[in-house]
Structure formats: C-alpha cells, structure tokens
Amino acid sequence: MASCSLVKVQVIRGVIGVAALTAAYFASASFAPLSFLLLGIALYAMKGCPVCWIFEMCEAVDKSRKPAAENAAGKTEHPQI
C-alpha cells in the first residue's frame, strides 16, 4: 500500500510541476518575476528537472510492482519437501 501512495504522490507532484511550467511560459511575456517564481515552484515540485521527475516516477512504479510480483511468485511456487 505504501508503494501505491508513492505513485500517487509522484503524479500529484508532476501535475503541480507541469501546471507551474505552463503558467511560467505564459507569464513570461507579460510579467517576468512571476515567471521566475513559477519556474522555481515547478523545479521544487518535480525535485529538479522534468527528466528527474520521470526517473523517480519510474522508480515508484517499479517499487509498487515488485511486491505484487513477489506475492504472485510466492503463491505459485510449492514448497519442496
């Protein structure tokens, strides 16, 4: 269950980051200081660049799949006597 929440947190951070990046792009033409503030929010939400966020998202999904794969493997194997 904890791994599932990690994926949800990553998705929420990604949505916040993409929204801030989009807003920063559209604010850059009219109000540059706001654009820089929004860019900082996006970098903070994504914990760095968007590629870093994608990498962490892949790790979170991998962590959420490992317990399910281990449980499935454990149920199909029979103990040897």
Secondary structure, DSSP 8 states (H G I E B T S, - for coil): -HHHHHHHHHHHHHHHHHHHHHHHHHHTTT-HHHHHHHHHHHHHHTTSSHHHHHHHHHHHHHHHHHHHHHHHHHHH-----
